[in-house]
């Protein structure tokens, strides 16, 4: 993931003001988690106002997702434990958002199908997140878009979720997420397997150069 994306630049001035106050990166990560859960709960209520609120909370949660890392870099408080907490929080928040969206559509009369789609999307997002951020099948920063000094990370694409919700394209978005995300996760799984199979043996033969 890049550390100078458009969203990083948006939160950077606020983080500079927060930095001297003693607020920790983990505290911002916790706010990210709380707002992410709140977004999923709002989505799950169904109905226009709740869904609109869910979109707002989802965006706020994304901002805090960037703010915690930005604060850690500005204050030199980057730790392995904080990084793990950030990863788990991001994965959980993104996965439950789609599950919440599916529940909300079901409450609006969509039947059981949106719940299944939401679960498929949510679980696949969790798997995909693990592949990209834990075992690092591919390096996301390679696919960042740079134009006129502005960087757009692939992860920033999630910012379209509330936009699609607000313009009443929730159903197509959920269907696309439930189809495309598992396909990408499956493709990365095959790539990871081929990479492991093609890797040299860890033990070098006697006399071999190390």
Secondary structure, 3 states (H helix, E strand, C coil): CCCCEHHHHHHHHHHHHHHCCCCCHHHHHHHHHHHHHHHHHHHHHCCHHHHHHHHHHHHHHHHHHHHHHHHHHHHCCCCHHHHHHHHHHHHHHHHHHHHHHHHHHHHHHHCCHHHHHHHHHHHHHHHHHHHHHCCCCCCHHHHCEEECCEEECHHHHHHHHHHHHHCCCHHHHHHHHHHHHHHHHHHHHHHHHHHHHHCCCCCCCCCCCC
